[in-house]
Each structure stands twice: as C-alpha cells, then as structure tokens.
Amino acid sequence: MFTRTLATSVVALLGSVAAMPSPADFVAGPRMEIKLDYVPIDQGIEAVEMPNTTINARENIFFTGTFWEDKNEGGASTGWGMPSIGVGYTMPTGWNDRVSSLYQASASGDGYLCCRWYNDFDGSKCYGSSLIITGKGYVNYVGDAQNDQISCGACWTYQGVC
C-alpha cells in the first residue's frame, strides 16, 4: 500500500540522491580518479601536525603538493609535504577549511599515489566526509561538498586500490 509516509520517504531519498555529487562535479587532471567517502570517528586515522618547517623541507618527503584557496589554482597558495606514508596530517597553519583546488604527487615524481582528504579533525583523528584522490596531478576543484572543508589528510603509495 502506497501511503503518505512512504511517498514522503521516496521523495526524501530521491532528493538526497540528487544532491550527491557526481564525478562531473570535480575537475581533475588526466589519469586521476576521485570519489567521496565517509569515515566514522571510531575508524578515523590518527593525525599529527604538519609543521611549516616540514612543508618547506624537501628531504625525507614522500608526498608533496600545493593547496589553493580558489578553484582552478587561483588565489593564495601553500606547499605541503608528508614525511610518512599512511600517517594523517593536519592542514598547514592557516589552511584548515580553506582549500578549493590542489596538486598532489610523490616527491620523487615517480609512482602513483592515493590521498584521502578529510573534513573533520577532533584534535587527534581525521574522520568524516572525505575525498579520495587516486593519481598525481591537479584537481582544479575539490567539489561543493569538500570546498573550504578539508581539515587533514593522509597519502600512501597506490597498491591497486585506494
């Protein structure tokens, strides 16, 4: 029996599906894959601060890149570097909830990588809505759901799945 409650539920479900971003919402370079995911707080990754001295030092850095405050690599920017594989790092000073576009690569320039950029940081863990980017290159827009929301991230070498 089709009831008013059922009809309301169907409309709500269709509305939430329509609001979900599609790959067309993101603008990325060739050979890059992007998807949204959600990580509950109890499954979050421990994170440490990424001090600006680490960002500027290019030795012992596995992954590197640039953040921009506007779409299409526009506005102010800052470089970033992660000295450990699979460790969560908070955003550089002044960049929490500010990123609209980014570049990511392995520091050696070789290899394929995976980075997960999380919206939430509780003082010890990265969790919540996250953007998983596979590959190296530019993401000209992180999408409406992640725009000015990224709080921390982690990168690792691609092993067939991110």
C-alpha positions in Angstrom: 0.0 0.0 0.0 1.4 3.4 -1.0 1.0 5.7 1.9 1.8 9.3 2.5 4.7 8.3 4.8 6.1 6.0 2.0 5.7 8.8 -0.6 7.5 11.3 1.7 10.3 8.7 2.2 10.7 8.1 -1.5 10.8 11.9 -2.2 13.4 12.4 0.5 15.5 9.5 -0.8 15.4 10.8 -4.3 16.2 14.3 -3.1 19.3 13.1 -1.2 20.4 11.0 -4.2 20.0 14.1 -6.5 22.1 16.1 -4.0 25.0 13.6 -4.1 28.0 14.9 -6.1 28.9 13.1 -9.3 32.3 12.8 -10.9 31.3 15.7 -13.2 31.3 18.0 -10.1 35.1 17.6 -9.8 37.6 18.8 -12.3 40.8 16.7 -12.3 43.8 16.0 -14.4 44.1 13.0 -16.7 44.6 9.6 -15.1 43.1 10.8 -11.8 40.2 9.2 -10.1 38.1 11.0 -7.4 35.4 9.7 -5.1 33.7 10.7 -1.9 33.6 8.5 1.2 32.7 8.8 4.8 34.8 7.5 7.7 33.1 7.3 11.2 35.1 8.8 14.0 35.9 5.4 15.6 37.5 4.4 12.3 39.4 7.6 11.8 43.2 7.8 11.3 45.4 9.3 13.9 46.9 12.6 12.8 49.8 14.8 13.7 50.6 18.4 13.0 52.3 19.2 9.7 54.7 21.9 10.8 55.6 24.6 8.2 59.3 23.6 8.6 58.4 20.1 7.3 56.4 21.6 4.4 59.4 23.7 3.2 62.0 20.9 3.6 62.1 18.6 0.6 64.2 15.9 2.1 62.6 12.8 3.5 59.3 13.8 2.0 57.3 11.0 0.4 54.3 13.1 -0.9 54.2 16.7 -1.9 51.8 19.2 -3.5 50.2 22.6 -3.3 46.8 23.9 -1.9 45.0 26.9 -3.4 42.2 28.8 -1.8 40.2 29.2 -5.1 39.1 27.0 -8.0 41.5 26.5 -10.9 44.6 27.0 -8.8 43.6 30.6 -8.0 44.2 32.9 -5.1 46.7 32.3 -2.3 48.6 29.0 -2.2 50.9 27.0 0.1 53.0 23.9 -0.5 52.7 20.8 1.6 54.7 17.7 2.2 54.1 14.5 4.1 57.2 12.7 5.5 55.5 9.5 6.4 53.4 7.0 4.4 49.8 6.5 5.6 50.1 8.9 8.5 47.4 11.6 9.0 48.5 15.2 8.9 46.5 18.3 9.9 46.4 21.1 7.4 49.3 23.6 7.3 48.8 26.7 9.6 46.1 28.9 8.2 44.7 26.3 5.7 42.1 24.4 7.7 38.8 24.7 5.9 40.3 26.8 3.1 41.2 24.6 0.2 39.3 24.7 -3.2 41.9 23.2 -5.5 45.1 21.2 -5.1 48.0 19.4 -6.7 49.4 16.1 -5.3 52.4 13.9 -6.3 55.0 11.7 -4.9 58.1 13.7 -4.0 60.3 11.6 -6.4 58.0 12.4 -9.2 57.6 8.7 -9.8 54.8 6.4 -8.8 51.0 6.5 -8.4 49.5 7.6 -5.1 46.3 7.8 -3.1 45.4 10.7 -0.8 42.4 10.9 1.4 41.4 14.5 2.4 39.1 14.5 5.4 36.6 17.2 6.5 36.9 16.6 10.2 39.7 16.6 12.9 38.9 16.2 16.5 42.3 17.0 17.9 43.7 13.5 17.4 41.9 11.8 14.5 40.9 12.6 10.9 37.4 11.4 10.1 34.1 12.3 8.5 33.4 13.1 4.8 36.5 12.5 2.8 37.7 13.0 -0.8 39.8 10.1 -2.1 42.1 11.1 -5.0 44.0 8.4 -6.9 46.8 9.6 -9.1 49.2 12.5 -9.3 48.2 15.8 -10.8 45.9 18.8 -10.4 42.4 18.8 -9.0 41.0 22.1 -10.3 38.0 22.0 -7.9 37.5 19.7 -4.9 33.7 19.8 -5.3 31.0 21.6 -3.4 31.0 19.0 -0.5 34.7 19.5 0.2 35.2 23.1 -0.8 36.6 25.0 2.2 36.1 21.9 4.4 39.3 19.9 4.3 40.9 19.7 7.8 43.5 16.9 7.4 44.8 14.2 5.1 46.9 11.1 4.5 48.7 9.7 1.4 50.1 6.3 0.6 51.5 4.6 -2.5 48.9 3.1 -4.8 48.7 -0.7 -4.4 45.8 -1.5 -6.8 43.1 0.1 -4.6 42.7 3.2 -2.6 
